[in-house]
Each structure stands twice: as structure tokens, then as C-alpha cells.
Amino acid sequence: MKNKITVTATINAAMKKVWDYYTNPVHIVNWNFADPSWHCPKATNDMKVGGIYKARMEAKDGSFGFDFEANYTQIEEGKNFSYEFGGRQASVDFKEQNGQTEVTVSFDPETANPIEMQEKGWQAILNNFKKYTEAN
């Protein structure tokens, strides 16, 4: 797919902290879900080219869940990374400006759900990340 979806958030924190909170499983489990009725009980991250990122996402009531798995294809430590998941590509960029960090996530949409729904879901996850990072 050529038309990537892009979501962004500006976090009131230094880039080093933002990178750590975005990539460290200790933090990932606290923000990696789109809705408060969901959670991320487990995450692992082998942050190297060819390494695997895994996150379990579940409804808190146990009614549904899935595993998200990605393979890193490019990493520029502290600045950006790209990964492949299910034949799709995504990239995450970090840009610091005046003590704040802009995080931009671009990804190939899937075909099962409307574009707007996918954009809202990924933006909600990024908003959770912003809220968690700024509060801790």
C-alpha cells in the first residue's frame, strides 16, 4: 500500500526520556492500548535490526485479545526506527525542539477496517503514550 497513515503527538519531555518510554517494555505495558477498557499485560522488545517487538493487547474483561509482533528493519538509536508487521511497514520518528519531543508514526493501513478507524486507534495509543510519559 502506498498511502500511509500518519499520527503525531508532541510530548512535554526530552527526547532521551521519550525514546526510553516508547521502547522499554517496562513502560510499553502502561500505555500501549487505544481504549481504557483494554490493557497491554506483556511486552518484549529486542531493539536491533532483525530484532522482534511483541506486545499482547487484551480487553480487560478477557473477551478479546491479540498479539502484535514486528520485526525491526532500521534503527537510528534515539532518533527513529522502522519495522515490518504482517507484510506492512511502519516508521517512528522522534524530533526534539525546545525541550519537547514530537513523535510521528507512519504506517501502512490494513484492508479489514476503515482508514479513519485505524487512524483514530493509532492516534489514541499515541495519546496514551503522551499522557503516561508526561505524568511519570
ZAPASE-391463 format. One record per atom (N, C-alpha, C): residue number from 1; residue in three letters; atom name; z, y, x. Coordinates in nm, 3 decimals. Layout:
residues N
+-----+---------+-------+---------+---------+---------+
| num | residuo | atomo |      c3 |      c2 |      c1 |
+-----+---------+-------+---------+---------+---------+
| NUM |     ala |    CA |       Z |       Y |       X |
...
+-----+---------+-------+---------+---------+---------+
***
This chain:
residues 136
+-----+---------+-------+---------+---------+---------+
| num | residuo | atomo |      c3 |      c2 |      c1 |
+-----+---------+-------+---------+---------+---------+
|   1 |     met |     N |   0.000 |  -0.118 |   0.084 |
|   1 |     met |    CA |   0.000 |   0.000 |   0.000 |
|   1 |     met |     C |   0.000 |   0.124 |   0.088 |
|   2 |     lys |     N |  -0.077 |   0.223 |   0.047 |
|   2 |     lys |    CA |  -0.089 |   0.343 |   0.128 |
|   2 |     lys |     C |   0.003 |   0.455 |   0.081 |
|   3 |     asn |     N |   0.040 |   0.458 |  -0.044 |
|   3 |     asn |    CA |   0.120 |   0.567 |  -0.097 |
|   3 |     asn |     C |   0.268 |   0.535 |  -0.084 |
|   4 |     lys |     N |   0.328 |   0.585 |   0.021 |
|   4 |     lys |    CA |   0.469 |   0.561 |   0.044 |
|   4 |     lys |     C |   0.553 |   0.650 |  -0.047 |
|   5 |     ile |     N |   0.672 |   0.602 |  -0.078 |
|   5 |     ile |    CA |   0.771 |   0.681 |  -0.150 |
|   5 |     ile |     C |   0.866 |   0.736 |  -0.044 |
|   6 |     thr |     N |   0.904 |   0.863 |  -0.057 |
|   6 |     thr |    CA |   0.994 |   0.926 |   0.039 |
|   6 |     thr |     C |   1.113 |   0.985 |  -0.033 |
|   7 |     val |     N |   1.232 |   0.956 |   0.019 |
|   7 |     val |    CA |   1.356 |   1.015 |  -0.032 |
|   7 |     val |     C |   1.427 |   1.080 |   0.086 |
|   8 |     thr |     N |   1.507 |   1.182 |   0.058 |
|   8 |     thr |    CA |   1.573 |   1.255 |   0.165 |
|   8 |     thr |     C |   1.708 |   1.309 |   0.121 |
|   9 |     ala |     N |   1.795 |   1.328 |   0.218 |
|   9 |     ala |    CA |   1.926 |   1.390 |   0.192 |
|   9 |     ala |     C |   1.970 |   1.461 |   0.319 |
|  10 |     thr |     N |   2.039 |   1.571 |   0.302 |
|  10 |     thr |    CA |   2.097 |   1.643 |   0.415 |
|  10 |     thr |     C |   2.247 |   1.619 |   0.414 |
|  11 |     ile |     N |   2.296 |   1.561 |   0.523 |
|  11 |     ile |    CA |   2.436 |   1.522 |   0.533 |
|  11 |     ile |     C |   2.508 |   1.624 |   0.620 |
|  12 |     asn |     N |   2.622 |   1.669 |   0.573 |
|  12 |     asn |    CA |   2.701 |   1.766 |   0.647 |
|  12 |     asn |     C |   2.783 |   1.694 |   0.754 |
|  13 |     ala |     N |   2.713 |   1.646 |   0.858 |
|  13 |     ala |    CA |   2.775 |   1.573 |   0.968 |
|  13 |     ala |     C |   2.677 |   1.569 |   1.085 |
|  14 |     ala |     N |   2.729 |   1.551 |   1.204 |
|  14 |     ala |    CA |   2.646 |   1.543 |   1.324 |
|  14 |     ala |     C |   2.562 |   1.415 |   1.322 |
|  15 |     met |     N |   2.449 |   1.421 |   1.390 |
|  15 |     met |    CA |   2.355 |   1.310 |   1.389 |
|  15 |     met |     C |   2.415 |   1.181 |   1.443 |
|  16 |     lys |     N |   2.497 |   1.187 |   1.545 |
|  16 |     lys |    CA |   2.558 |   1.065 |   1.601 |
|  16 |     lys |     C |   2.642 |   0.993 |   1.496 |
|  17 |     lys |     N |   2.723 |   1.067 |   1.420 |
|  17 |     lys |    CA |   2.803 |   1.007 |   1.313 |
|  17 |     lys |     C |   2.713 |   0.951 |   1.204 |
|  18 |     val |     N |   2.612 |   1.026 |   1.165 |
|  18 |     val |    CA |   2.522 |   0.983 |   1.058 |
|  18 |     val |     C |   2.451 |   0.854 |   1.097 |
|  19 |     trp |     N |   2.402 |   0.847 |   1.220 |
|  19 |     trp |    CA |   2.336 |   0.724 |   1.269 |
|  19 |     trp |     C |   2.433 |   0.606 |   1.262 |
|  20 |     asp |     N |   2.555 |   0.626 |   1.310 |
|  20 |     asp |    CA |   2.655 |   0.519 |   1.311 |
|  20 |     asp |     C |   2.686 |   0.472 |   1.169 |
|  21 |     tyr |     N |   2.709 |   0.565 |   1.078 |
|  21 |     tyr |    CA |   2.743 |   0.528 |   0.941 |
|  21 |     tyr |     C |   2.626 |   0.461 |   0.870 |
|  22 |     tyr |     N |   2.503 |   0.494 |   0.908 |
|  22 |     tyr |    CA |   2.386 |   0.435 |   0.845 |
|  22 |     tyr |     C |   2.355 |   0.296 |   0.898 |
|  23 |     thr |     N |   2.391 |   0.269 |   1.023 |
|  23 |     thr |    CA |   2.350 |   0.142 |   1.086 |
|  23 |     thr |     C |   2.463 |   0.043 |   1.110 |
|  24 |     asn |     N |   2.588 |   0.084 |   1.098 |
|  24 |     asn |    CA |   2.702 |  -0.004 |   1.126 |
|  24 |     asn |     C |   2.746 |  -0.075 |   0.998 |
|  25 |     pro |     N |   2.745 |  -0.210 |   0.999 |
|  25 |     pro |    CA |   2.783 |  -0.285 |   0.878 |
|  25 |     pro |     C |   2.922 |  -0.251 |   0.823 |
|  26 |     val |     N |   3.014 |  -0.208 |   0.909 |
|  26 |     val |    CA |   3.147 |  -0.166 |   0.863 |
|  26 |     val |     C |   3.134 |  -0.054 |   0.759 |
|  27 |     his |     N |   3.035 |   0.032 |   0.778 |
|  27 |     his |    CA |   3.011 |   0.143 |   0.686 |
|  27 |     his |     C |   2.910 |   0.109 |   0.576 |
|  28 |     ile |     N |   2.807 |   0.032 |   0.612 |
|  28 |     ile |    CA |   2.700 |  -0.001 |   0.516 |
|  28 |     ile |     C |   2.756 |  -0.058 |   0.386 |
|  29 |     val |     N |   2.856 |  -0.144 |   0.395 |
|  29 |     val |    CA |   2.911 |  -0.208 |   0.275 |
|  29 |     val |     C |   2.977 |  -0.107 |   0.180 |
|  30 |     asn |     N |   3.004 |   0.013 |   0.228 |
|  30 |     asn |    CA |   3.071 |   0.115 |   0.147 |
|  30 |     asn |     C |   2.976 |   0.208 |   0.072 |
|  31 |     trp |     N |   2.849 |   0.205 |   0.104 |
|  31 |     trp |    CA |   2.756 |   0.298 |   0.038 |
|  31 |     trp |     C |   2.625 |   0.235 |  -0.009 |
|  32 |     asn |     N |   2.593 |   0.113 |   0.028 |
|  32 |     asn |    CA |   2.461 |   0.055 |   0.006 |
|  32 |     asn |     C |   2.444 |  -0.006 |  -0.134 |
|  33 |     phe |     N |   2.442 |   0.081 |  -0.234 |
|  33 |     phe |    CA |   2.417 |   0.040 |  -0.373 |
|  33 |     phe |     C |   2.377 |   0.163 |  -0.452 |
|  34 |     ala |     N |   2.297 |   0.143 |  -0.556 |
|  34 |     ala |    CA |   2.240 |   0.255 |  -0.631 |
|  34 |     ala |     C |   2.325 |   0.300 |  -0.749 |
|  35 |     asp |     N |   2.417 |   0.215 |  -0.794 |
|  35 |     asp |    CA |   2.494 |   0.244 |  -0.914 |
|  35 |     asp |     C |   2.639 |   0.200 |  -0.892 |
|  36 |     pro |     N |   2.737 |   0.273 |  -0.947 |
|  36 |     pro |    CA |   2.878 |   0.235 |  -0.927 |
|  36 |     pro |     C |   2.915 |   0.098 |  -0.982 |
|  37 |     ser |     N |   2.833 |   0.041 |  -1.069 |
|  37 |     ser |    CA |   2.861 |  -0.093 |  -1.122 |
|  37 |     ser |     C |   2.818 |  -0.202 |  -1.023 |
|  38 |     trp |     N |   2.760 |  -0.162 |  -0.912 |
|  38 |     trp |    CA |   2.716 |  -0.255 |  -0.807 |
|  38 |     trp |     C |   2.800 |  -0.234 |  -0.681 |
|  39 |     his |     N |   2.788 |  -0.330 |  -0.590 |
|  39 |     his |    CA |   2.850 |  -0.315 |  -0.459 |
|  39 |     his |     C |   2.770 |  -0.394 |  -0.356 |
|  40 |     cys |     N |   2.808 |  -0.376 |  -0.230 |
|  40 |     cys |    CA |   2.743 |  -0.445 |  -0.118 |
|  40 |     cys |     C |   2.855 |  -0.518 |  -0.043 |
|  41 |     pro |     N |   2.887 |  -0.641 |  -0.085 |
|  41 |     pro |    CA |   3.002 |  -0.710 |  -0.026 |
|  41 |     pro |     C |   2.984 |  -0.756 |   0.118 |
|  42 |     lys |     N |   2.858 |  -0.763 |   0.165 |
|  42 |     lys |    CA |   2.836 |  -0.813 |   0.301 |
|  42 |     lys |     C |   2.710 |  -0.751 |   0.360 |
|  43 |     ala |     N |   2.717 |  -0.716 |   0.489 |
|  43 |     ala |    CA |   2.600 |  -0.667 |   0.562 |
|  43 |     ala |     C |   2.612 |  -0.708 |   0.708 |
|  44 |     thr |     N |   2.498 |  -0.739 |   0.769 |
|  44 |     thr |    CA |   2.490 |  -0.764 |   0.912 |
|  44 |     thr |     C |   2.371 |  -0.685 |   0.965 |
|  45 |     asn |     N |   2.378 |  -0.645 |   1.091 |
|  45 |     asn |    CA |   2.271 |  -0.563 |   1.147 |
|  45 |     asn |     C |   2.255 |  -0.590 |   1.296 |
|  46 |     asp |     N |   2.146 |  -0.655 |   1.333 |
|  46 |     asp |    CA |   2.111 |  -0.680 |   1.472 |
|  46 |     asp |     C |   2.009 |  -0.573 |   1.511 |
|  47 |     met |     N |   2.061 |  -0.456 |   1.553 |
|  47 |     met |    CA |   1.980 |  -0.335 |   1.572 |
|  47 |     met |     C |   1.901 |  -0.340 |   1.703 |
|  48 |     lys |     N |   1.790 |  -0.415 |   1.700 |
|  48 |     lys |    CA |   1.696 |  -0.421 |   1.812 |
|  48 |     lys |     C |   1.560 |  -0.459 |   1.754 |
|  49 |     val |     N |   1.453 |  -0.427 |   1.827 |
|  49 |     val |    CA |   1.320 |  -0.466 |   1.780 |
|  49 |     val |     C |   1.317 |  -0.618 |   1.769 |
|  50 |     gly |     N |   1.277 |  -0.668 |   1.653 |
|  50 |     gly |    CA |   1.280 |  -0.810 |   1.625 |
|  50 |     gly |     C |   1.411 |  -0.856 |   1.562 |
|  51 |     gly |     N |   1.512 |  -0.768 |   1.564 |
|  51 |     gly |    CA |   1.642 |  -0.800 |   1.504 |
|  51 |     gly |     C |   1.636 |  -0.795 |   1.353 |
|  52 |     ile |     N |   1.734 |  -0.859 |   1.291 |
|  52 |     ile |    CA |   1.738 |  -0.871 |   1.144 |
|  52 |     ile |     C |   1.854 |  -0.790 |   1.086 |
|  53 |     tyr |     N |   1.823 |  -0.719 |   0.980 |
|  53 |     tyr |    CA |   1.922 |  -0.650 |   0.898 |
|  53 |     tyr |     C |   1.933 |  -0.728 |   0.767 |
|  54 |     lys |     N |   2.056 |  -0.758 |   0.724 |
|  54 |     lys |    CA |   2.078 |  -0.827 |   0.597 |
|  54 |     lys |     C |   2.188 |  -0.756 |   0.519 |
|  55 |     ala |     N |   2.166 |  -0.742 |   0.390 |
|  55 |     ala |    CA |   2.269 |  -0.685 |   0.302 |
|  55 |     ala |     C |   2.267 |  -0.759 |   0.169 |
|  56 |     arg |     N |   2.384 |  -0.797 |   0.124 |
|  56 |     arg |    CA |   2.399 |  -0.859 |  -0.008 |
|  56 |     arg |     C |   2.432 |  -0.750 |  -0.108 |
|  57 |     met |     N |   2.353 |  -0.741 |  -0.214 |
|  57 |     met |    CA |   2.377 |  -0.642 |  -0.319 |
|  57 |     met |     C |   2.403 |  -0.719 |  -0.447 |
|  58 |     glu |     N |   2.513 |  -0.682 |  -0.517 |
|  58 |     glu |    CA |   2.552 |  -0.756 |  -0.638 |
|  58 |     glu |     C |   2.609 |  -0.662 |  -0.743 |
|  59 |     ala |     N |   2.588 |  -0.700 |  -0.869 |
|  59 |     ala |    CA |   2.660 |  -0.636 |  -0.978 |
|  59 |     ala |     C |   2.807 |  -0.676 |  -0.963 |
|  60 |     lys |     N |   2.897 |  -0.582 |  -0.981 |
|  60 |     lys |    CA |   3.040 |  -0.612 |  -0.966 |
|  60 |     lys |     C |   3.088 |  -0.719 |  -1.063 |
|  61 |     asp |     N |   3.022 |  -0.730 |  -1.179 |
|  61 |     asp |    CA |   3.063 |  -0.831 |  -1.278 |
|  61 |     asp |     C |   3.005 |  -0.969 |  -1.247 |
|  62 |     gly |     N |   2.929 |  -0.981 |  -1.138 |
|  62 |     gly |    CA |   2.873 |  -1.109 |  -1.096 |
|  62 |     gly |     C |   2.750 |  -1.154 |  -1.173 |
|  63 |     ser |     N |   2.697 |  -1.069 |  -1.260 |
|  63 |     ser |    CA |   2.584 |  -1.108 |  -1.344 |
|  63 |     ser |     C |   2.451 |  -1.116 |  -1.269 |
|  64 |     phe |     N |   2.439 |  -1.047 |  -1.157 |
|  64 |     phe |    CA |   2.314 |  -1.048 |  -1.082 |
|  64 |     phe |     C |   2.340 |  -1.006 |  -0.939 |
|  65 |     gly |     N |   2.258 |  -1.054 |  -0.848 |
|  65 |     gly |    CA |   2.268 |  -1.014 |  -0.708 |
|  65 |     gly |     C |   2.146 |  -1.057 |  -0.631 |
|  66 |     phe |     N |   2.125 |  -0.998 |  -0.516 |
|  66 |     phe |    CA |   2.012 |  -1.036 |  -0.432 |
|  66 |     phe |     C |   2.044 |  -1.001 |  -0.288 |
|  67 |     asp |     N |   1.971 |  -1.066 |  -0.197 |
|  67 |     asp |    CA |   1.984 |  -1.039 |  -0.055 |
|  67 |     asp |     C |   1.865 |  -0.956 |  -0.011 |
|  68 |     phe |     N |   1.893 |  -0.845 |   0.057 |
|  68 |     phe |    CA |   1.789 |  -0.762 |   0.117 |
|  68 |     phe |     C |   1.786 |  -0.798 |   0.264 |
|  69 |     glu |     N |   1.667 |  -0.833 |   0.314 |
|  69 |     glu |    CA |   1.653 |  -0.869 |   0.454 |
|  69 |     glu |     C |   1.533 |  -0.796 |   0.514 |
|  70 |     ala |     N |   1.551 |  -0.741 |   0.633 |
|  70 |     ala |    CA |   1.445 |  -0.668 |   0.701 |
|  70 |     ala |     C |   1.442 |  -0.703 |   0.849 |
|  71 |     asn |     N |   1.325 |  -0.686 |   0.908 |
|  71 |     asn |    CA |   1.303 |  -0.714 |   1.050 |
|  71 |     asn |     C |   1.262 |  -0.583 |   1.117 |
|  72 |     tyr |     N |   1.338 |  -0.541 |   1.218 |
|  72 |     tyr |    CA |   1.308 |  -0.416 |   1.288 |
|  72 |     tyr |     C |   1.178 |  -0.426 |   1.368 |
|  73 |     thr |     N |   1.092 |  -0.326 |   1.352 |
|  73 |     thr |    CA |   0.964 |  -0.322 |   1.423 |
|  73 |     thr |     C |   0.960 |  -0.211 |   1.527 |
|  74 |     gln |     N |   1.047 |  -0.111 |   1.515 |
|  74 |     gln |    CA |   1.051 |   0.001 |   1.609 |
|  74 |     gln |     C |   1.187 |   0.068 |   1.597 |
|  75 |     ile |     N |   1.245 |   0.105 |   1.712 |
|  75 |     ile |    CA |   1.373 |   0.177 |   1.712 |
|  75 |     ile |     C |   1.372 |   0.281 |   1.824 |
|  76 |     glu |     N |   1.402 |   0.403 |   1.789 |
|  76 |     glu |    CA |   1.430 |   0.508 |   1.888 |
|  76 |     glu |     C |   1.576 |   0.545 |   1.864 |
|  77 |     glu |     N |   1.663 |   0.486 |   1.945 |
|  77 |     glu |    CA |   1.808 |   0.494 |   1.927 |
|  77 |     glu |     C |   1.854 |   0.636 |   1.893 |
|  78 |     gly |     N |   1.927 |   0.645 |   1.781 |
|  78 |     gly |    CA |   1.984 |   0.772 |   1.739 |
|  78 |     gly |     C |   1.888 |   0.866 |   1.669 |
|  79 |     lys |     N |   1.759 |   0.831 |   1.661 |
|  79 |     lys |    CA |   1.660 |   0.922 |   1.602 |
|  79 |     lys |     C |   1.583 |   0.864 |   1.485 |
|  80 |     asn |     N |   1.533 |   0.740 |   1.498 |
|  80 |     asn |    CA |   1.453 |   0.681 |   1.390 |
|  80 |     asn |     C |   1.437 |   0.532 |   1.412 |
|  81 |     phe |     N |   1.398 |   0.464 |   1.306 |
|  81 |     phe |    CA |   1.363 |   0.323 |   1.316 |
|  81 |     phe |     C |   1.270 |   0.286 |   1.201 |
|  82 |     ser |     N |   1.199 |   0.175 |   1.222 |
|  82 |     ser |    CA |   1.110 |   0.121 |   1.119 |
|  82 |     ser |     C |   1.140 |  -0.027 |   1.104 |
|  83 |     tyr |     N |   1.111 |  -0.079 |   0.985 |
|  83 |     tyr |    CA |   1.131 |  -0.219 |   0.961 |
|  83 |     tyr |     C |   1.033 |  -0.271 |   0.857 |
|  84 |     glu |     N |   1.019 |  -0.403 |   0.857 |
|  84 |     glu |    CA |   0.932 |  -0.473 |   0.763 |
|  84 |     glu |     C |   1.022 |  -0.557 |   0.673 |
|  85 |     phe |     N |   0.991 |  -0.558 |   0.543 |
|  85 |     phe |    CA |   1.066 |  -0.640 |   0.449 |
|  85 |     phe |     C |   0.971 |  -0.688 |   0.340 |
|  86 |     gly |     N |   0.958 |  -0.818 |   0.329 |
|  86 |     gly |    CA |   0.873 |  -0.876 |   0.226 |
|  86 |     gly |     C |   0.730 |  -0.828 |   0.227 |
|  87 |     gly |     N |   0.673 |  -0.806 |   0.345 |
|  87 |     gly |    CA |   0.536 |  -0.758 |   0.356 |
|  87 |     gly |     C |   0.521 |  -0.608 |   0.338 |
|  88 |     arg |     N |   0.631 |  -0.539 |   0.320 |
|  88 |     arg |    CA |   0.631 |  -0.393 |   0.305 |
|  88 |     arg |     C |   0.693 |  -0.329 |   0.429 |
|  89 |     gln |     N |   0.665 |  -0.202 |   0.448 |
|  89 |     gln |    CA |   0.715 |  -0.128 |   0.563 |
|  89 |     gln |     C |   0.804 |  -0.013 |   0.515 |
|  90 |     ala |     N |   0.901 |   0.022 |   0.601 |
|  90 |     ala |    CA |   0.986 |   0.138 |   0.574 |
|  90 |     ala |     C |   1.021 |   0.203 |   0.707 |
|  91 |     ser |     N |   1.050 |   0.332 |   0.702 |
|  91 |     ser |    CA |   1.096 |   0.404 |   0.821 |
|  91 |     ser |     C |   1.209 |   0.498 |   0.780 |
|  92 |     val |     N |   1.301 |   0.520 |   0.874 |
|  92 |     val |    CA |   1.414 |   0.609 |   0.851 |
|  92 |     val |     C |   1.419 |   0.706 |   0.969 |
|  93 |     asp |     N |   1.419 |   0.836 |   0.938 |
|  93 |     asp |    CA |   1.422 |   0.939 |   1.041 |
|  93 |     asp |     C |   1.547 |   1.025 |   1.025 |
|  94 |     phe |     N |   1.606 |   1.062 |   1.139 |
|  94 |     phe |    CA |   1.726 |   1.145 |   1.144 |
|  94 |     phe |     C |   1.692 |   1.271 |   1.222 |
|  95 |     lys |     N |   1.717 |   1.388 |   1.162 |
|  95 |     lys |    CA |   1.691 |   1.515 |   1.230 |
|  95 |     lys |     C |   1.813 |   1.605 |   1.214 |
|  96 |     glu |     N |   1.869 |   1.647 |   1.328 |
|  96 |     glu |    CA |   1.988 |   1.732 |   1.323 |
|  96 |     glu |     C |   1.947 |   1.879 |   1.330 |
|  97 |     gln |     N |   2.017 |   1.960 |   1.251 |
|  97 |     gln |    CA |   1.993 |   2.103 |   1.251 |
|  97 |     gln |     C |   2.121 |   2.174 |   1.209 |
|  98 |     asn |     N |   2.172 |   2.257 |   1.298 |
|  98 |     asn |    CA |   2.292 |   2.337 |   1.270 |
|  98 |     asn |     C |   2.411 |   2.251 |   1.225 |
|  99 |     gly |     N |   2.433 |   2.138 |   1.292 |
|  99 |     gly |    CA |   2.548 |   2.054 |   1.261 |
|  99 |     gly |     C |   2.531 |   1.965 |   1.140 |
| 100 |     gln |     N |   2.415 |   1.972 |   1.075 |
| 100 |     gln |    CA |   2.385 |   1.885 |   0.962 |
| 100 |     gln |     C |   2.273 |   1.790 |   1.004 |
| 101 |     thr |     N |   2.260 |   1.680 |   0.933 |
| 101 |     thr |    CA |   2.156 |   1.583 |   0.964 |
| 101 |     thr |     C |   2.076 |   1.550 |   0.840 |
| 102 |     glu |     N |   1.946 |   1.568 |   0.852 |
| 102 |     glu |    CA |   1.856 |   1.530 |   0.744 |
| 102 |     glu |     C |   1.812 |   1.385 |   0.767 |
| 103 |     val |     N |   1.829 |   1.302 |   0.664 |
| 103 |     val |    CA |   1.786 |   1.163 |   0.669 |
| 103 |     val |     C |   1.669 |   1.149 |   0.572 |
| 104 |     thr |     N |   1.557 |   1.099 |   0.624 |
| 104 |     thr |    CA |   1.438 |   1.079 |   0.543 |
| 104 |     thr |     C |   1.399 |   0.931 |   0.548 |
| 105 |     val |     N |   1.387 |   0.871 |   0.432 |
| 105 |     val |    CA |   1.348 |   0.730 |   0.421 |
| 105 |     val |     C |   1.213 |   0.725 |   0.349 |
| 106 |     ser |     N |   1.115 |   0.660 |   0.413 |
| 106 |     ser |    CA |   0.983 |   0.641 |   0.352 |
| 106 |     ser |     C |   0.957 |   0.491 |   0.345 |
| 107 |     phe |     N |   0.905 |   0.445 |   0.231 |
| 107 |     phe |    CA |   0.885 |   0.301 |   0.216 |
| 107 |     phe |     C |   0.766 |   0.272 |   0.126 |
| 108 |     asp |     N |   0.708 |   0.154 |   0.148 |
| 108 |     asp |    CA |   0.601 |   0.105 |   0.061 |
| 108 |     asp |     C |   0.663 |   0.059 |  -0.071 |
| 109 |     pro |     N |   0.611 |   0.106 |  -0.183 |
| 109 |     pro |    CA |   0.664 |   0.060 |  -0.311 |
| 109 |     pro |     C |   0.622 |  -0.084 |  -0.339 |
| 110 |     glu |     N |   0.698 |  -0.149 |  -0.426 |
| 110 |     glu |    CA |   0.658 |  -0.282 |  -0.473 |
| 110 |     glu |     C |   0.585 |  -0.264 |  -0.606 |
| 111 |     thr |     N |   0.530 |  -0.370 |  -0.658 |
| 111 |     thr |    CA |   0.445 |  -0.358 |  -0.777 |
| 111 |     thr |     C |   0.514 |  -0.398 |  -0.907 |
| 112 |     ala |     N |   0.636 |  -0.452 |  -0.900 |
| 112 |     ala |    CA |   0.702 |  -0.503 |  -1.021 |
| 112 |     ala |     C |   0.769 |  -0.392 |  -1.104 |
| 113 |     asn |     N |   0.806 |  -0.283 |  -1.040 |
| 113 |     asn |    CA |   0.878 |  -0.176 |  -1.109 |
| 113 |     asn |     C |   0.805 |  -0.043 |  -1.093 |
| 114 |     pro |     N |   0.821 |   0.049 |  -1.190 |
| 114 |     pro |    CA |   0.755 |   0.179 |  -1.182 |
| 114 |     pro |     C |   0.797 |   0.257 |  -1.056 |
| 115 |     ile |     N |   0.706 |   0.335 |  -1.003 |
| 115 |     ile |    CA |   0.730 |   0.416 |  -0.883 |
| 115 |     ile |     C |   0.855 |   0.504 |  -0.904 |
| 116 |     glu |     N |   0.866 |   0.568 |  -1.019 |
| 116 |     glu |    CA |   0.978 |   0.659 |  -1.046 |
| 116 |     glu |     C |   1.112 |   0.585 |  -1.038 |
| 117 |     met |     N |   1.115 |   0.462 |  -1.088 |
| 117 |     met |    CA |   1.237 |   0.382 |  -1.085 |
| 117 |     met |     C |   1.276 |   0.348 |  -0.941 |
| 118 |     gln |     N |   1.177 |   0.311 |  -0.860 |
| 118 |     gln |    CA |   1.203 |   0.279 |  -0.720 |
| 118 |     gln |     C |   1.253 |   0.403 |  -0.645 |
| 119 |     glu |     N |   1.189 |   0.516 |  -0.668 |
| 119 |     glu |    CA |   1.230 |   0.640 |  -0.601 |
| 119 |     glu |     C |   1.373 |   0.677 |  -0.641 |
| 120 |     lys |     N |   1.405 |   0.669 |  -0.768 |
| 120 |     lys |    CA |   1.540 |   0.702 |  -0.814 |
| 120 |     lys |     C |   1.645 |   0.608 |  -0.755 |
| 121 |     gly |     N |   1.612 |   0.478 |  -0.746 |
| 121 |     gly |    CA |   1.705 |   0.381 |  -0.690 |
| 121 |     gly |     C |   1.733 |   0.406 |  -0.543 |
| 122 |     trp |     N |   1.628 |   0.427 |  -0.465 |
| 122 |     trp |    CA |   1.647 |   0.451 |  -0.321 |
| 122 |     trp |     C |   1.716 |   0.586 |  -0.298 |
| 123 |     gln |     N |   1.684 |   0.686 |  -0.381 |
| 123 |     gln |    CA |   1.750 |   0.816 |  -0.368 |
| 123 |     gln |     C |   1.898 |   0.803 |  -0.402 |
| 124 |     ala |     N |   1.931 |   0.725 |  -0.503 |
| 124 |     ala |    CA |   2.072 |   0.704 |  -0.540 |
| 124 |     ala |     C |   2.150 |   0.638 |  -0.426 |
| 125 |     ile |     N |   2.088 |   0.542 |  -0.358 |
| 125 |     ile |    CA |   2.154 |   0.479 |  -0.243 |
| 125 |     ile |     C |   2.175 |   0.583 |  -0.133 |
| 126 |     leu |     N |   2.074 |   0.664 |  -0.107 |
| 126 |     leu |    CA |   2.087 |   0.768 |  -0.003 |
| 126 |     leu |     C |   2.193 |   0.872 |  -0.042 |
| 127 |     asn |     N |   2.202 |   0.905 |  -0.170 |
| 127 |     asn |    CA |   2.306 |   0.997 |  -0.217 |
| 127 |     asn |     C |   2.445 |   0.936 |  -0.198 |
| 128 |     asn |     N |   2.459 |   0.805 |  -0.223 |
| 128 |     asn |    CA |   2.586 |   0.736 |  -0.196 |
| 128 |     asn |     C |   2.621 |   0.744 |  -0.049 |
| 129 |     phe |     N |   2.520 |   0.726 |   0.036 |
| 129 |     phe |    CA |   2.541 |   0.736 |   0.180 |
| 129 |     phe |     C |   2.593 |   0.876 |   0.216 |
| 130 |     lys |     N |   2.530 |   0.978 |   0.164 |
| 130 |     lys |    CA |   2.572 |   1.117 |   0.190 |
| 130 |     lys |     C |   2.718 |   1.137 |   0.147 |
| 131 |     lys |     N |   2.749 |   1.096 |   0.027 |
| 131 |     lys |    CA |   2.885 |   1.112 |  -0.026 |
| 131 |     lys |     C |   2.988 |   1.040 |   0.060 |
| 132 |     tyr |     N |   2.960 |   0.915 |   0.095 |
| 132 |     tyr |    CA |   3.052 |   0.837 |   0.178 |
| 132 |     tyr |     C |   3.069 |   0.900 |   0.316 |
| 133 |     thr |     N |   2.959 |   0.935 |   0.381 |
| 133 |     thr |    CA |   2.965 |   0.989 |   0.517 |
| 133 |     thr |     C |   3.040 |   1.121 |   0.521 |
| 134 |     glu |     N |   3.016 |   1.207 |   0.426 |
| 134 |     glu |    CA |   3.083 |   1.337 |   0.426 |
| 134 |     glu |     C |   3.232 |   1.325 |   0.393 |
| 135 |     ala |     N |   3.271 |   1.222 |   0.321 |
| 135 |     ala |    CA |   3.412 |   1.204 |   0.282 |
| 135 |     ala |     C |   3.496 |   1.134 |   0.389 |
| 136 |     asn |     N |   3.432 |   1.076 |   0.489 |
| 136 |     asn |    CA |   3.505 |   0.996 |   0.589 |
| 136 |     asn |     C |   3.490 |   1.050 |   0.731 |
+-----+---------+-------+---------+---------+---------+
***
